[in-house]
Amino acid sequence: MIHAGKSILESLIILEFIEETWKDNPILPEDPYKRTHARFWAKFADDKFLEAMRTAFDTIGDDQAKAVESAAKDLKSLEGEIQGKFYGEEKIGLDCLLCGSHGKRGWL
């Protein structure tokens, strides 16, 4: 992302920058506990699930099978958290945007 002529890298950092810069449309819940929860699931998706997906696409054989199994387990955890809403909230938030941005790059 480029803002005011300056580059900002990494999807999670970009979303946090947006949260801090445009406060009229927050992407994190107002409640501090819910904010930590959203950050946890965003980090989980970015670090654990998406890494397993990358490994699944980049390997073959046993390594690929293990990565697919890990990604499927992680996806079940993420789906359990969604509960028919935007990751437990009534509106799109940090974790939704992070997962959605990666989804358009190829894991769906």
Stockholm file with secondary structure:
# STOCKHOLM 1.0

chainA/1-108         MIHAGKSILESLIILEFIEETWKDNPILPEDPYKRTHARFWAKFADDKFLEAMRTAFDTIGDDQAKAVESAAKDLKSLEGEIQGKFYGEEKIGLDCLLCGSHGKRGWL
#=GR chainA/1-108 SS CEETTEECCSHHHHHHHHHHHCTTSCSSCSSHHHHHHHHHHHHIIIIIIHHHHHHHHHCCHHHHHHHHHHHHHHHHHHHHHHTTSBTTBSSCCHHHHHHHHHIIIIIC
#=GC SS_cons         CEETTEECCSHHHHHHHHHHHCTTSCSSCSSHHHHHHHHHHHHIIIIIIHHHHHHHHHCCHHHHHHHHHHHHHHHHHHHHHHTTSBTTBSSCCHHHHHHHHHIIIIIC
//
